[in-house]
């Protein structure tokens, strides 16, 4: 059983998705989906443990060995991502029930859970797959799942946002397919390990360079790198709250993983460096992302949209870490991957609680939240502090490593700009805190049914688990830092 | 670790957590107990590292004591105790919790053995203290508080960048001498940390937060504010930048420039805020000279300043509390109804003016002697001028306009007993330290056989004081004071400018004009920049609007083309 974990990781949520359709009543569907994702979470924990003790796992699907058959390959980096994705998927789903019932029409709920599981399976598949074509297939599965999730939002603009994401996402996936196709044409293999071995011998050819470019641009579209981020704010803002929390915590993270996997794992560090002036291009785009998206976030009225722009800014930090093109930079980016998942999941889940009562999350809806929903408001403050990067939160840890990585290369201006970027985060987080604690609650606000103005307990539980994780991993950094450092070392270890 | 060996800030933070759970009376008991217990525990503690831990591969020492930090620890405990007694009548949980956290953060900062802990408490100081300003609960105080918070947070961020850079270069986070003399990135780290300290220390041009926010805080909150923030910065400079020549000139400037502002200021608490900068200037000069005598003087002056400046702020706070007014033009003649407060205020005024037998004298003279001993003659003259100036605006102007001058007709009573007790404690300390300076000297970082009561010091200081007083009286007799018209309240500031000799006035007017112009330009520039930015990033701006899909795809093509060009050529 234990040897089959790599495939079970993907197959459990994938099979659970259609099974949901056979169940009646949204409570059962939710419980079943939760069970499936919980299983996936346990499997990912076991996988991480296996990889840490026994080294990289290779699983041949159906017994067909690697070059011919499909290989699932779990190294430390994949195990780490699997854990992030499945843990976030489970936690978000744990708090989802009341919020989904409130936001979605009765007929749509089952489809929501189906799409959710499909998306989860796709994301896990991308990370587990050891061959480039399967990555594309799972990317499409997860994307289709997320288009459905977004279009289920009750705001009619959700349809439009989902459609735009569909067009842009399909272009991105096509680019990735073109890249994979070119690579196949040049090397005759799709397996990533084989690709990594054969590419150096053909690295002079223009086709490989073009393949690389298509792959990177395609992935950058999926991870919403500035200026390819335009699909993201609307998709996040108008999707159901739970879907936003899930996608923000996992989908872009997996895309960032792909960027590292393809450029450093498949093409190799040396080749990647020779193809693109990484530092100039990616640090530039990353910084532009941080500043432009933060500035835009400052003047948003819809908090969900504001945090979506903040996500674009945070992705900018990861891109900077990628652009630094060093072990320290990679460590910082991988660490921020984990930490950002924690903070955005916490914040978006807290927003789900606000939506639960007020129906929307405009700035004015937050007025007086500190007294009407003290726990939710406190969670927003906690997540916000983490987003800024206050010491003793995870945000500080990732900023610290990123600044260290920048200083290692004597880029002190970059370090300064990173810190100034956090200053902008203070502004938009403060815009959220100010109405909560300094504005009186408006009396004409529509009251929800039950008399308790605080969020449902199941939702609060999840929110506070996430906030506590933000604090815990800000102090005890062994798990994420240890894995991120080891994974970065695996990537850069072969380099001389 | 025993319960008595915990870091001092832990008691204050725990107290702040417990406070909301207690009923009214018990709260007061707890408030009084915390500084007392924590102070006694600190007194019992030997020097050295008391708590070490590792974070991110760096050795951290969040609780480290030596002679320098312990002295600040003592005075912070005294200040916290006095301020708590002074605020006992306040029934505002927000202020009580904020002031405990604030005092605890100050203690945490001076006992930080490493730069990262220092940064954490540096930011905590900013975040907790701002609530003492917000607690006034006026729009004006809210805005002043936000400006204050912004500047303080910027100081913290500069510190953070400097610390990270410093750690990168030296490989250690230990808070030791840093200095400005290194090369390369170490120099940048040194300067960043220096500026961060400078902001909290109210260096010239970086001082505006102090005179802006302190007078807007609650009457009791200002006492806390005046004691901690700047003194933490003085401590940090003394540890990190002792003997940096630049500090001598900055400090001398700090002693002189606030005098001009203080003289024309009408809000008496703002006058005190300016004189706070002036006194901190003396300490900065002492740190800059960096000899044992000078450092002793700087530290001793910080100790005394916390107490006598607290006393002056308390007396003005009492006036504000009882009359609701604080502008010099609206007050006067209060000695009839507040005789005790008047006497206590006079003790504070005598201390800040460095009358022999009062505390200011025994420490200020050390800095002045050190300046002379190291041949800083011009600096010495500037300090002399500043001494005369502080006597004028803090020693005479404050008590004169509040308690004497023309009778404003206000009839009130003495402030509540707890306020009087707090002021009495401070006044007793002022006189005790002035009369028995050895008590303070034995605590100083360096052993010195220094005695302030020799003929030259006493004579020089007495001469200075008498001639300043003479000048004041002469100006008064020559009618350069505003006539006591019934319409005094109409334009108070205009009258104050007449306090200055007319010649000076003309120079100053030009100075104000330039000053105002500069401020205006800067402000307009900032506003224009903000507006400009908003046209792009605002909700309707090109960056924030929802783009049509076509344009998104266009950008995809652009990036693809860019990457292709970059990779192929």
Interface residues (C-beta under 8 A of the other chain):
Chain A: X163 X164 X167 X168 X171 X172 X175 X206 X209 X210 X212 X213 X214 X216 X217 X220 X221 X227 X228 X230 X231 X233 X234 X275 X276 X277 X281 X292 X295 X296 X298 X299 X300 X301 X309 X390 X391 X392 X397 X400 X403 X404 X407 X408 X410 X412 X415 X416 X419 X420 X422 X423 X426 X438 X477
Chain B: X56 X116 X119 X120 X123 X142 X153 X154 X157 X160 X161 X164 X165 X168 X185 X188 X533 X534 X536 X537 X538 X539 X541 X543 X544 X546 X547 X549 X551 X552 X553 X555 X556 X559 X560 X562 X563 X564 X566 X567 X568
